[in-house]
Amino acid sequence: MELPCAREVFTSIFKTGAVTKKCCGELKVLGKFCHDAFVKKTLEDPIYKNLSESTIAKKSTKTWNTCASVIDISPSSSA
């Protein structure tokens, strides 16, 4: 995944933002497993210790499902 798309996905989960169709395509290539691992690893960083894991899990799922609807990948309710 190119850095601009990684930033887009990160921002959509950990801040506020949307993911473009191009970046949804790059996320699709990585797959749900990598998406979930990225989120989990980021939450392990002390910088993000004050974030609500349930909120981040919901935003992660929303980002994945939004991309799934745009790029035709299977949505998943698990985070």
mmCIF file of the N, C-alpha and C atoms, coordinates in Angstrom:
data_MODEL
# 
_entry.id   MODEL 
# 
loop_
_atom_site.group_PDB 
_atom_site.id 
_atom_site.type_symbol 
_atom_site.label_atom_id 
_atom_site.label_alt_id 
_atom_site.label_comp_id 
_atom_site.label_asym_id 
_atom_site.label_entity_id 
_atom_site.label_seq_id 
_atom_site.pdbx_PDB_ins_code 
_atom_site.Cartn_x 
_atom_site.Cartn_y 
_atom_site.Cartn_z 
_atom_site.occupancy 
_atom_site.B_iso_or_equiv 
_atom_site.pdbx_formal_charge 
_atom_site.auth_seq_id 
_atom_site.auth_comp_id 
_atom_site.auth_asym_id 
_atom_site.auth_atom_id 
_atom_site.pdbx_PDB_model_num 
ATOM 1   N N  . MET A 1 1  ? 0.846   -1.163 0.000  1.00 0.00 ? 1  MET A N  1 
ATOM 2   C CA . MET A 1 1  ? 0.000   0.000  0.000  1.00 0.00 ? 1  MET A CA 1 
ATOM 3   C C  . MET A 1 1  ? 0.896   1.231  0.000  1.00 0.00 ? 1  MET A C  1 
ATOM 4   N N  . GLU A 1 2  ? 0.581   2.173  -0.872 1.00 0.00 ? 2  GLU A N  1 
ATOM 5   C CA . GLU A 1 2  ? 1.356   3.405  -0.939 1.00 0.00 ? 2  GLU A CA 1 
ATOM 6   C C  . GLU A 1 2  ? 1.085   4.264  0.296  1.00 0.00 ? 2  GLU A C  1 
ATOM 7   N N  . LEU A 1 3  ? 2.057   5.066  0.668  1.00 0.00 ? 3  LEU A N  1 
ATOM 8   C CA . LEU A 1 3  ? 1.967   5.887  1.873  1.00 0.00 ? 3  LEU A CA 1 
ATOM 9   C C  . LEU A 1 3  ? 0.728   6.793  1.902  1.00 0.00 ? 3  LEU A C  1 
ATOM 10  N N  . PRO A 1 4  ? 0.372   7.470  0.799  1.00 0.00 ? 4  PRO A N  1 
ATOM 11  C CA . PRO A 1 4  ? -0.827  8.318  0.859  1.00 0.00 ? 4  PRO A CA 1 
ATOM 12  C C  . PRO A 1 4  ? -2.090  7.520  1.210  1.00 0.00 ? 4  PRO A C  1 
ATOM 13  N N  . CYS A 1 5  ? -2.193  6.308  0.702  1.00 0.00 ? 5  CYS A N  1 
ATOM 14  C CA . CYS A 1 5  ? -3.362  5.480  1.008  1.00 0.00 ? 5  CYS A CA 1 
ATOM 15  C C  . CYS A 1 5  ? -3.293  4.968  2.446  1.00 0.00 ? 5  CYS A C  1 
ATOM 16  N N  . ALA A 1 6  ? -2.115  4.619  2.907  1.00 0.00 ? 6  ALA A N  1 
ATOM 17  C CA . ALA A 1 6  ? -1.974  4.194  4.305  1.00 0.00 ? 6  ALA A CA 1 
ATOM 18  C C  . ALA A 1 6  ? -2.419  5.319  5.229  1.00 0.00 ? 6  ALA A C  1 
ATOM 19  N N  . ARG A 1 7  ? -2.044  6.540  4.895  1.00 0.00 ? 7  ARG A N  1 
ATOM 20  C CA . ARG A 1 7  ? -2.473  7.700  5.694  1.00 0.00 ? 7  ARG A CA 1 
ATOM 21  C C  . ARG A 1 7  ? -3.985  7.874  5.651  1.00 0.00 ? 7  ARG A C  1 
ATOM 22  N N  . GLU A 1 8  ? -4.570  7.687  4.480  1.00 0.00 ? 8  GLU A N  1 
ATOM 23  C CA . GLU A 1 8  ? -6.022  7.811  4.335  1.00 0.00 ? 8  GLU A CA 1 
ATOM 24  C C  . GLU A 1 8  ? -6.749  6.804  5.209  1.00 0.00 ? 8  GLU A C  1 
ATOM 25  N N  . VAL A 1 9  ? -6.314  5.554  5.144  1.00 0.00 ? 9  VAL A N  1 
ATOM 26  C CA . VAL A 1 9  ? -6.947  4.504  5.938  1.00 0.00 ? 9  VAL A CA 1 
ATOM 27  C C  . VAL A 1 9  ? -6.750  4.796  7.427  1.00 0.00 ? 9  VAL A C  1 
ATOM 28  N N  . PHE A 1 10 ? -5.538  5.153  7.809  1.00 0.00 ? 10 PHE A N  1 
ATOM 29  C CA . PHE A 1 10 ? -5.246  5.487  9.202  1.00 0.00 ? 10 PHE A CA 1 
ATOM 30  C C  . PHE A 1 10 ? -6.156  6.620  9.683  1.00 0.00 ? 10 PHE A C  1 
ATOM 31  N N  . THR A 1 11 ? -6.246  7.674  8.898  1.00 0.00 ? 11 THR A N  1 
ATOM 32  C CA . THR A 1 11 ? -7.065  8.830  9.278  1.00 0.00 ? 11 THR A CA 1 
ATOM 33  C C  . THR A 1 11 ? -8.532  8.447  9.418  1.00 0.00 ? 11 THR A C  1 
ATOM 34  N N  . SER A 1 12 ? -9.021  7.590  8.542  1.00 0.00 ? 12 SER A N  1 
ATOM 35  C CA . SER A 1 12 ? -10.431 7.197  8.603  1.00 0.00 ? 12 SER A CA 1 
ATOM 36  C C  . SER A 1 12 ? -10.729 6.380  9.856  1.00 0.00 ? 12 SER A C  1 
ATOM 37  N N  . ILE A 1 13 ? -9.729  5.699  10.389 1.00 0.00 ? 13 ILE A N  1 
ATOM 38  C CA . ILE A 1 13 ? -9.938  4.862  11.574 1.00 0.00 ? 13 ILE A CA 1 
ATOM 39  C C  . ILE A 1 13 ? -9.601  5.605  12.863 1.00 0.00 ? 13 ILE A C  1 
ATOM 40  N N  . PHE A 1 14 ? -8.482  6.291  12.895 1.00 0.00 ? 14 PHE A N  1 
ATOM 41  C CA . PHE A 1 14 ? -7.991  6.878  14.130 1.00 0.00 ? 14 PHE A CA 1 
ATOM 42  C C  . PHE A 1 14 ? -8.302  8.366  14.283 1.00 0.00 ? 14 PHE A C  1 
ATOM 43  N N  . LYS A 1 15 ? -8.804  8.977  13.247 1.00 0.00 ? 15 LYS A N  1 
ATOM 44  C CA . LYS A 1 15 ? -9.193  10.382 13.307 1.00 0.00 ? 15 LYS A CA 1 
ATOM 45  C C  . LYS A 1 15 ? -10.540 10.497 12.626 1.00 0.00 ? 15 LYS A C  1 
ATOM 46  N N  . THR A 1 16 ? -10.683 11.405 11.675 1.00 0.00 ? 16 THR A N  1 
ATOM 47  C CA . THR A 1 16 ? -11.923 11.541 10.911 1.00 0.00 ? 16 THR A CA 1 
ATOM 48  C C  . THR A 1 16 ? -11.551 11.748 9.457  1.00 0.00 ? 16 THR A C  1 
ATOM 49  N N  . GLY A 1 17 ? -12.141 10.945 8.604  1.00 0.00 ? 17 GLY A N  1 
ATOM 50  C CA . GLY A 1 17 ? -11.850 11.079 7.189  1.00 0.00 ? 17 GLY A CA 1 
ATOM 51  C C  . GLY A 1 17 ? -12.493 9.963  6.404  1.00 0.00 ? 17 GLY A C  1 
ATOM 52  N N  . ALA A 1 18 ? -12.301 10.013 5.113  1.00 0.00 ? 18 ALA A N  1 
ATOM 53  C CA . ALA A 1 18 ? -12.866 9.015  4.210  1.00 0.00 ? 18 ALA A CA 1 
ATOM 54  C C  . ALA A 1 18 ? -11.739 8.404  3.389  1.00 0.00 ? 18 ALA A C  1 
ATOM 55  N N  . VAL A 1 19 ? -12.020 7.245  2.830  1.00 0.00 ? 19 VAL A N  1 
ATOM 56  C CA . VAL A 1 19 ? -11.050 6.544  1.996  1.00 0.00 ? 19 VAL A CA 1 
ATOM 57  C C  . VAL A 1 19 ? -11.540 6.595  0.550  1.00 0.00 ? 19 VAL A C  1 
ATOM 58  N N  . THR A 1 20 ? -10.656 7.011  -0.350 1.00 0.00 ? 20 THR A N  1 
ATOM 59  C CA . THR A 1 20 ? -11.013 7.086  -1.762 1.00 0.00 ? 20 THR A CA 1 
ATOM 60  C C  . THR A 1 20 ? -11.116 5.687  -2.360 1.00 0.00 ? 20 THR A C  1 
ATOM 61  N N  . LYS A 1 21 ? -11.740 5.606  -3.506 1.00 0.00 ? 21 LYS A N  1 
ATOM 62  C CA . LYS A 1 21 ? -11.890 4.326  -4.199 1.00 0.00 ? 21 LYS A CA 1 
ATOM 63  C C  . LYS A 1 21 ? -10.520 3.729  -4.509 1.00 0.00 ? 21 LYS A C  1 
ATOM 64  N N  . LYS A 1 22 ? -9.577  4.559  -4.926 1.00 0.00 ? 22 LYS A N  1 
ATOM 65  C CA . LYS A 1 22 ? -8.224  4.082  -5.220 1.00 0.00 ? 22 LYS A CA 1 
ATOM 66  C C  . LYS A 1 22 ? -7.616  3.409  -3.993 1.00 0.00 ? 22 LYS A C  1 
ATOM 67  N N  . CYS A 1 23 ? -7.742  4.054  -2.846 1.00 0.00 ? 23 CYS A N  1 
ATOM 68  C CA . CYS A 1 23 ? -7.153  3.500  -1.627 1.00 0.00 ? 23 CYS A CA 1 
ATOM 69  C C  . CYS A 1 23 ? -7.938  2.293  -1.122 1.00 0.00 ? 23 CYS A C  1 
ATOM 70  N N  . CYS A 1 24 ? -9.236  2.272  -1.362 1.00 0.00 ? 24 CYS A N  1 
ATOM 71  C CA . CYS A 1 24 ? -10.010 1.069  -1.040 1.00 0.00 ? 24 CYS A CA 1 
ATOM 72  C C  . CYS A 1 24 ? -9.484  -0.116 -1.843 1.00 0.00 ? 24 CYS A C  1 
ATOM 73  N N  . GLY A 1 25 ? -9.119  0.140  -3.091 1.00 0.00 ? 25 GLY A N  1 
ATOM 74  C CA . GLY A 1 25 ? -8.544  -0.911 -3.923 1.00 0.00 ? 25 GLY A CA 1 
ATOM 75  C C  . GLY A 1 25 ? -7.233  -1.427 -3.352 1.00 0.00 ? 25 GLY A C  1 
ATOM 76  N N  . GLU A 1 26 ? -6.409  -0.517 -2.851 1.00 0.00 ? 26 GLU A N  1 
ATOM 77  C CA . GLU A 1 26 ? -5.140  -0.929 -2.245 1.00 0.00 ? 26 GLU A CA 1 
ATOM 78  C C  . GLU A 1 26 ? -5.389  -1.688 -0.946 1.00 0.00 ? 26 GLU A C  1 
ATOM 79  N N  . LEU A 1 27 ? -6.402  -1.269 -0.193 1.00 0.00 ? 27 LEU A N  1 
ATOM 80  C CA . LEU A 1 27 ? -6.754  -1.976 1.036  1.00 0.00 ? 27 LEU A CA 1 
ATOM 81  C C  . LEU A 1 27 ? -7.225  -3.388 0.715  1.00 0.00 ? 27 LEU A C  1 
ATOM 82  N N  . LYS A 1 28 ? -7.987  -3.519 -0.351 1.00 0.00 ? 28 LYS A N  1 
ATOM 83  C CA . LYS A 1 28 ? -8.469  -4.836 -0.782 1.00 0.00 ? 28 LYS A CA 1 
ATOM 84  C C  . LYS A 1 28 ? -7.308  -5.777 -1.055 1.00 0.00 ? 28 LYS A C  1 
ATOM 85  N N  . VAL A 1 29 ? -6.269  -5.267 -1.711 1.00 0.00 ? 29 VAL A N  1 
ATOM 86  C CA . VAL A 1 29 ? -5.104  -6.088 -2.030 1.00 0.00 ? 29 VAL A CA 1 
ATOM 87  C C  . VAL A 1 29 ? -4.441  -6.606 -0.751 1.00 0.00 ? 29 VAL A C  1 
ATOM 88  N N  . LEU A 1 30 ? -4.386  -5.771 0.278  1.00 0.00 ? 30 LEU A N  1 
ATOM 89  C CA . LEU A 1 30 ? -3.796  -6.202 1.550  1.00 0.00 ? 30 LEU A CA 1 
ATOM 90  C C  . LEU A 1 30 ? -4.654  -7.246 2.238  1.00 0.00 ? 30 LEU A C  1 
ATOM 91  N N  . GLY A 1 31 ? -5.962  -7.077 2.177  1.00 0.00 ? 31 GLY A N  1 
ATOM 92  C CA . GLY A 1 31 ? -6.875  -8.033 2.783  1.00 0.00 ? 31 GLY A CA 1 
ATOM 93  C C  . GLY A 1 31 ? -7.271  -7.670 4.200  1.00 0.00 ? 31 GLY A C  1 
ATOM 94  N N  . LYS A 1 32 ? -8.325  -8.327 4.661  1.00 0.00 ? 32 LYS A N  1 
ATOM 95  C CA . LYS A 1 32 ? -8.892  -8.061 5.983  1.00 0.00 ? 32 LYS A CA 1 
ATOM 96  C C  . LYS A 1 32 ? -7.917  -8.416 7.098  1.00 0.00 ? 32 LYS A C  1 
ATOM 97  N N  . PHE A 1 33 ? -7.184  -9.499 6.945  1.00 0.00 ? 33 PHE A N  1 
ATOM 98  C CA . PHE A 1 33 ? -6.230  -9.897 7.976  1.00 0.00 ? 33 PHE A CA 1 
ATOM 99  C C  . PHE A 1 33 ? -5.195  -8.803 8.222  1.00 0.00 ? 33 PHE A C  1 
ATOM 100 N N  . CYS A 1 34 ? -4.620  -8.261 7.157  1.00 0.00 ? 34 CYS A N  1 
ATOM 101 C CA . CYS A 1 34 ? -3.617  -7.191 7.291  1.00 0.00 ? 34 CYS A CA 1 
ATOM 102 C C  . CYS A 1 34 ? -4.249  -5.911 7.840  1.00 0.00 ? 34 CYS A C  1 
ATOM 103 N N  . HIS A 1 35 ? -5.459  -5.623 7.400  1.00 0.00 ? 35 HIS A N  1 
ATOM 104 C CA . HIS A 1 35 ? -6.178  -4.452 7.904  1.00 0.00 ? 35 HIS A CA 1 
ATOM 105 C C  . HIS A 1 35 ? -6.331  -4.561 9.423  1.00 0.00 ? 35 HIS A C  1 
ATOM 106 N N  . ASP A 1 36 ? -6.797  -5.711 9.886  1.00 0.00 ? 36 ASP A N  1 
ATOM 107 C CA . ASP A 1 36 ? -6.985  -5.916 11.326 1.00 0.00 ? 36 ASP A CA 1 
ATOM 108 C C  . ASP A 1 36 ? -5.659  -5.881 12.085 1.00 0.00 ? 36 ASP A C  1 
ATOM 109 N N  . ALA A 1 37 ? -4.623  -6.464 11.507 1.00 0.00 ? 37 ALA A N  1 
ATOM 110 C CA . ALA A 1 37 ? -3.301  -6.465 12.146 1.00 0.00 ? 37 ALA A CA 1 
ATOM 111 C C  . ALA A 1 37 ? -2.754  -5.043 12.260 1.00 0.00 ? 37 ALA A C  1 
ATOM 112 N N  . PHE A 1 38 ? -2.962  -4.229 11.233 1.00 0.00 ? 38 PHE A N  1 
ATOM 113 C CA . PHE A 1 38 ? -2.537  -2.822 11.247 1.00 0.00 ? 38 PHE A CA 1 
ATOM 114 C C  . PHE A 1 38 ? -3.203  -2.075 12.403 1.00 0.00 ? 38 PHE A C  1 
ATOM 115 N N  . VAL A 1 39 ? -4.499  -2.269 12.557 1.00 0.00 ? 39 VAL A N  1 
ATOM 116 C CA . VAL A 1 39 ? -5.243  -1.588 13.616 1.00 0.00 ? 39 VAL A CA 1 
ATOM 117 C C  . VAL A 1 39 ? -4.760  -2.066 14.986 1.00 0.00 ? 39 VAL A C  1 
ATOM 118 N N  . LYS A 1 40 ? -4.624  -3.363 15.140 1.00 0.00 ? 40 LYS A N  1 
ATOM 119 C CA . LYS A 1 40 ? -4.178  -3.921 16.423 1.00 0.00 ? 40 LYS A CA 1 
ATOM 120 C C  . LYS A 1 40 ? -2.787  -3.416 16.797 1.00 0.00 ? 40 LYS A C  1 
ATOM 121 N N  . LYS A 1 41 ? -1.880  -3.436 15.848 1.00 0.00 ? 41 LYS A N  1 
ATOM 122 C CA . LYS A 1 41 ? -0.504  -2.993 16.105 1.00 0.00 ? 41 LYS A CA 1 
ATOM 123 C C  . LYS A 1 41 ? -0.465  -1.496 16.452 1.00 0.00 ? 41 LYS A C  1 
ATOM 124 N N  . THR A 1 42 ? -1.268  -0.714 15.772 1.00 0.00 ? 42 THR A N  1 
ATOM 125 C CA . THR A 1 42 ? -1.319  0.723  16.067 1.00 0.00 ? 42 THR A CA 1 
ATOM 126 C C  . THR A 1 42 ? -1.818  0.957  17.482 1.00 0.00 ? 42 THR A C  1 
ATOM 127 N N  . LEU A 1 43 ? -2.824  0.209  17.907 1.00 0.00 ? 43 LEU A N  1 
ATOM 128 C CA . LEU A 1 43 ? -3.368  0.373  19.258 1.00 0.00 ? 43 LEU A CA 1 
ATOM 129 C C  . LEU A 1 43 ? -2.370  -0.028 20.343 1.00 0.00 ? 43 LEU A C  1 
ATOM 130 N N  . GLU A 1 44 ? -1.364  -0.819 19.998 1.00 0.00 ? 44 GLU A N  1 
ATOM 131 C CA . GLU A 1 44 ? -0.324  -1.208 20.957 1.00 0.00 ? 44 GLU A CA 1 
ATOM 132 C C  . GLU A 1 44 ? 0.658   -0.069 21.218 1.00 0.00 ? 44 GLU A C  1 
ATOM 133 N N  . ASP A 1 45 ? 0.695   0.929  20.352 1.00 0.00 ? 45 ASP A N  1 
ATOM 134 C CA . ASP A 1 45 ? 1.601   2.066  20.505 1.00 0.00 ? 45 ASP A CA 1 
ATOM 135 C C  . ASP A 1 45 ? 1.113   2.940  21.663 1.00 0.00 ? 45 ASP A C  1 
ATOM 136 N N  . PRO A 1 46 ? 1.996   3.275  22.598 1.00 0.00 ? 46 PRO A N  1 
ATOM 137 C CA . PRO A 1 46 ? 1.600   4.102  23.744 1.00 0.00 ? 46 PRO A CA 1 
ATOM 138 C C  . PRO A 1 46 ? 0.969   5.452  23.360 1.00 0.00 ? 46 PRO A C  1 
ATOM 139 N N  . ILE A 1 47 ? 1.282   5.945  22.188 1.00 0.00 ? 47 ILE A N  1 
ATOM 140 C CA . ILE A 1 47 ? 0.698   7.213  21.735 1.00 0.00 ? 47 ILE A CA 1 
ATOM 141 C C  . ILE A 1 47 ? -0.820  7.116  21.662 1.00 0.00 ? 47 ILE A C  1 
ATOM 142 N N  . TYR A 1 48 ? -1.330  5.926  21.384 1.00 0.00 ? 48 TYR A N  1 
ATOM 143 C CA . TYR A 1 48 ? -2.768  5.736  21.184 1.00 0.00 ? 48 TYR A CA 1 
ATOM 144 C C  . TYR A 1 48 ? -3.444  5.051  22.370 1.00 0.00 ? 48 TYR A C  1 
ATOM 145 N N  . LYS A 1 49 ? -2.781  5.015  23.535 1.00 0.00 ? 49 LYS A N  1 
ATOM 146 C CA . LYS A 1 49 ? -3.310  4.298  24.699 1.00 0.00 ? 49 LYS A CA 1 
ATOM 147 C C  . LYS A 1 49 ? -4.622  4.878  25.228 1.00 0.00 ? 49 LYS A C  1 
ATOM 148 N N  . ASN A 1 50 ? -4.881  6.150  24.964 1.00 0.00 ? 50 ASN A N  1 
ATOM 149 C CA . ASN A 1 50 ? -6.095  6.780  25.472 1.00 0.00 ? 50 ASN A CA 1 
ATOM 150 C C  . ASN A 1 50 ? -7.299  6.630  24.546 1.00 0.00 ? 50 ASN A C  1 
ATOM 151 N N  . LEU A 1 51 ? -7.119  5.982  23.405 1.00 0.00 ? 51 LEU A N  1 
ATOM 152 C CA . LEU A 1 51 ? -8.229  5.795  22.480 1.00 0.00 ? 51 LEU A CA 1 
ATOM 153 C C  . LEU A 1 51 ? -9.109  4.634  22.934 1.00 0.00 ? 51 LEU A C  1 
ATOM 154 N N  . SER A 1 52 ? -10.377 4.754  22.706 1.00 0.00 ? 52 SER A N  1 
ATOM 155 C CA . SER A 1 52 ? -11.323 3.696  23.021 1.00 0.00 ? 52 SER A CA 1 
ATOM 156 C C  . SER A 1 52 ? -11.186 2.576  21.989 1.00 0.00 ? 52 SER A C  1 
ATOM 157 N N  . GLU A 1 53 ? -10.816 1.391  22.462 1.00 0.00 ? 53 GLU A N  1 
ATOM 158 C CA . GLU A 1 53 ? -10.648 0.266  21.537 1.00 0.00 ? 53 GLU A CA 1 
ATOM 159 C C  . GLU A 1 53 ? -11.959 -0.090 20.852 1.00 0.00 ? 53 GLU A C  1 
ATOM 160 N N  . SER A 1 54 ? -13.071 0.029  21.552 1.00 0.00 ? 54 SER A N  1 
ATOM 161 C CA . SER A 1 54 ? -14.357 -0.303 20.924 1.00 0.00 ? 54 SER A CA 1 
ATOM 162 C C  . SER A 1 54 ? -14.705 0.704  19.833 1.00 0.00 ? 54 SER A C  1 
ATOM 163 N N  . THR A 1 55 ? -14.404 1.977  20.059 1.00 0.00 ? 55 THR A N  1 
ATOM 164 C CA . THR A 1 55 ? -14.646 2.996  19.038 1.00 0.00 ? 55 THR A CA 1 
ATOM 165 C C  . THR A 1 55 ? -13.770 2.739  17.820 1.00 0.00 ? 55 THR A C  1 
ATOM 166 N N  . ILE A 1 56 ? -12.499 2.433  18.055 1.00 0.00 ? 56 ILE A N  1 
ATOM 167 C CA . ILE A 1 56 ? -11.582 2.160  16.952 1.00 0.00 ? 56 ILE A CA 1 
ATOM 168 C C  . ILE A 1 56 ? -12.020 0.900  16.202 1.00 0.00 ? 56 ILE A C  1 
ATOM 169 N N  . ALA A 1 57 ? -12.468 -0.120 16.919 1.00 0.00 ? 57 ALA A N  1 
ATOM 170 C CA . ALA A 1 57 ? -12.942 -1.348 16.271 1.00 0.00 ? 57 ALA A CA 1 
ATOM 171 C C  . ALA A 1 57 ? -14.137 -1.043 15.370 1.00 0.00 ? 57 ALA A C  1 
ATOM 172 N N  . LYS A 1 58 ? -15.047 -0.213 15.841 1.00 0.00 ? 58 LYS A N  1 
ATOM 173 C CA . LYS A 1 58 ? -16.215 0.156  15.031 1.00 0.00 ? 58 LYS A CA 1 
ATOM 174 C C  . LYS A 1 58 ? -15.799 0.944  13.792 1.00 0.00 ? 58 LYS A C  1 
ATOM 175 N N  . LYS A 1 59 ? -14.868 1.893  13.979 1.00 0.00 ? 59 LYS A N  1 
ATOM 176 C CA . LYS A 1 59 ? -14.416 2.692  12.841 1.00 0.00 ? 59 LYS A CA 1 
ATOM 177 C C  . LYS A 1 59 ? -13.629 1.836  11.842 1.00 0.00 ? 59 LYS A C  1 
ATOM 178 N N  . SER A 1 60 ? -12.869 0.877  12.359 1.00 0.00 ? 60 SER A N  1 
ATOM 179 C CA . SER A 1 60 ? -12.125 -0.037 11.498 1.00 0.00 ? 60 SER A CA 1 
ATOM 180 C C  . SER A 1 60 ? -13.083 -0.866 10.648 1.00 0.00 ? 60 SER A C  1 
ATOM 181 N N  . THR A 1 61 ? -14.110 -1.402 11.285 1.00 0.00 ? 61 THR A N  1 
ATOM 182 C CA . THR A 1 61 ? -15.109 -2.197 10.574 1.00 0.00 ? 61 THR A CA 1 
ATOM 183 C C  . THR A 1 61 ? -15.849 -1.341 9.561  1.00 0.00 ? 61 THR A C  1 
ATOM 184 N N  . LYS A 1 62 ? -16.179 -0.121 9.951  1.00 0.00 ? 62 LYS A N  1 
ATOM 185 C CA . LYS A 1 62 ? -16.879 0.785  9.027  1.00 0.00 ? 62 LYS A CA 1 
ATOM 186 C C  . LYS A 1 62 ? -16.008 1.076  7.808  1.00 0.00 ? 62 LYS A C  1 
ATOM 187 N N  . THR A 1 63 ? -14.731 1.344  8.034  1.00 0.00 ? 63 THR A N  1 
ATOM 188 C CA . THR A 1 63 ? -13.810 1.615  6.925  1.00 0.00 ? 63 THR A CA 1 
ATOM 189 C C  . THR A 1 63 ? -13.738 0.402  5.998  1.00 0.00 ? 63 THR A C  1 
ATOM 190 N N  . TRP A 1 64 ? -13.550 -0.783 6.579  1.00 0.00 ? 64 TRP A N  1 
ATOM 191 C CA . TRP A 1 64 ? -13.470 -1.993 5.762  1.00 0.00 ? 64 TRP A CA 1 
ATOM 192 C C  . TRP A 1 64 ? -14.765 -2.203 4.977  1.00 0.00 ? 64 TRP A C  1 
ATOM 193 N N  . ASN A 1 65 ? -15.903 -2.098 5.652  1.00 0.00 ? 65 ASN A N  1 
ATOM 194 C CA . ASN A 1 65 ? -17.187 -2.348 4.993  1.00 0.00 ? 65 ASN A CA 1 
ATOM 195 C C  . ASN A 1 65 ? -17.499 -1.310 3.922  1.00 0.00 ? 65 ASN A C  1 
ATOM 196 N N  . THR A 1 66 ? -17.107 -0.069 4.163  1.00 0.00 ? 66 THR A N  1 
ATOM 197 C CA . THR A 1 66 ? -17.288 0.969  3.149  1.00 0.00 ? 66 THR A CA 1 
ATOM 198 C C  . THR A 1 66 ? -16.463 0.619  1.913  1.00 0.00 ? 66 THR A C  1 
ATOM 199 N N  . CYS A 1 67 ? -15.209 0.238  2.131  1.00 0.00 ? 67 CYS A N  1 
ATOM 200 C CA . CYS A 1 67 ? -14.368 -0.161 1.002  1.00 0.00 ? 67 CYS A CA 1 
ATOM 201 C C  . CYS A 1 67 ? -14.928 -1.415 0.334  1.00 0.00 ? 67 CYS A C  1 
ATOM 202 N N  . ALA A 1 68 ? -15.456 -2.319 1.129  1.00 0.00 ? 68 ALA A N  1 
ATOM 203 C CA . ALA A 1 68 ? -16.036 -3.545 0.581  1.00 0.00 ? 68 ALA A CA 1 
ATOM 204 C C  . ALA A 1 68 ? -17.176 -3.219 -0.369 1.00 0.00 ? 68 ALA A C  1 
ATOM 205 N N  . SER A 1 69 ? -17.982 -2.242 -0.013 1.00 0.00 ? 69 SER A N  1 
ATOM 206 C CA . SER A 1 69 ? -19.117 -1.887 -0.869 1.00 0.00 ? 69 SER A CA 1 
ATOM 207 C C  . SER A 1 69 ? -18.675 -1.160 -2.133 1.00 0.00 ? 69 SER A C  1 
ATOM 208 N N  . VAL A 1 70 ? -17.547 -0.470 -2.065 1.00 0.00 ? 70 VAL A N  1 
ATOM 209 C CA . VAL A 1 70 ? -17.035 0.275  -3.211 1.00 0.00 ? 70 VAL A CA 1 
ATOM 210 C C  . VAL A 1 70 ? -16.259 -0.635 -4.163 1.00 0.00 ? 70 VAL A C  1 
ATOM 211 N N  . ILE A 1 71 ? -15.530 -1.596 -3.621 1.00 0.00 ? 71 ILE A N  1 
ATOM 212 C CA . ILE A 1 71 ? -14.594 -2.400 -4.413 1.00 0.00 ? 71 ILE A CA 1 
ATOM 213 C C  . ILE A 1 71 ? -15.066 -3.840 -4.601 1.00 0.00 ? 71 ILE A C  1 
ATOM 214 N N  . ASP A 1 72 ? -16.215 -4.202 -4.073 1.00 0.00 ? 72 ASP A N  1 
ATOM 215 C CA . ASP A 1 72 ? -16.747 -5.551 -4.232 1.00 0.00 ? 72 ASP A CA 1 
ATOM 216 C C  . ASP A 1 72 ? -15.872 -6.587 -3.542 1.00 0.00 ? 72 ASP A C  1 
ATOM 217 N N  . ILE A 1 73 ? -15.697 -6.402 -2.233 1.00 0.00 ? 73 ILE A N  1 
ATOM 218 C CA . ILE A 1 73 ? -15.064 -7.405 -1.391 1.00 0.00 ? 73 ILE A CA 1 
ATOM 219 C C  . ILE A 1 73 ? -16.058 -7.776 -0.304 1.00 0.00 ? 73 ILE A C  1 
ATOM 220 N N  . SER A 1 74 ? -15.899 -8.901 0.293  1.00 0.00 ? 74 SER A N  1 
ATOM 221 C CA . SER A 1 74 ? -16.851 -9.354 1.291  1.00 0.00 ? 74 SER A CA 1 
ATOM 222 C C  . SER A 1 74 ? -16.773 -8.497 2.552  1.00 0.00 ? 74 SER A C  1 
ATOM 223 N N  . PRO A 1 75 ? -17.905 -7.910 2.967  1.00 0.00 ? 75 PRO A N  1 
ATOM 224 C CA . PRO A 1 75 ? -17.913 -7.163 4.218  1.00 0.00 ? 75 PRO A CA 1 
ATOM 225 C C  . PRO A 1 75 ? -17.761 -8.116 5.395  1.00 0.00 ? 75 PRO A C  1 
ATOM 226 N N  . SER A 1 76 ? -17.270 -7.588 6.494  1.00 0.00 ? 76 SER A N  1 
ATOM 227 C CA . SER A 1 76 ? -17.130 -8.398 7.701  1.00 0.00 ? 76 SER A CA 1 
ATOM 228 C C  . SER A 1 76 ? -17.554 -7.581 8.888  1.00 0.00 ? 76 SER A C  1 
ATOM 229 N N  . SER A 1 77 ? -18.282 -8.182 9.786  1.00 0.00 ? 77 SER A N  1 
ATOM 230 C CA . SER A 1 77 ? -18.720 -7.470 10.979 1.00 0.00 ? 77 SER A CA 1 
ATOM 231 C C  . SER A 1 77 ? -17.717 -7.592 12.106 1.00 0.00 ? 77 SER A C  1 
ATOM 232 N N  . SER A 1 78 ? -16.697 -8.430 11.944 1.00 0.00 ? 78 SER A N  1 
ATOM 233 C CA . SER A 1 78 ? -15.712 -8.558 13.011 1.00 0.00 ? 78 SER A CA 1 
ATOM 234 C C  . SER A 1 78 ? -14.570 -7.582 12.787 1.00 0.00 ? 78 SER A C  1 
ATOM 235 N N  . ALA A 1 79 ? -13.987 -7.163 13.901 1.00 0.00 ? 79 ALA A N  1 
ATOM 236 C CA . ALA A 1 79 ? -12.860 -6.236 13.817 1.00 0.00 ? 79 ALA A CA 1 
ATOM 237 C C  . ALA A 1 79 ? -11.626 -6.846 14.415 1.00 0.00 ? 79 ALA A C  1 
# 
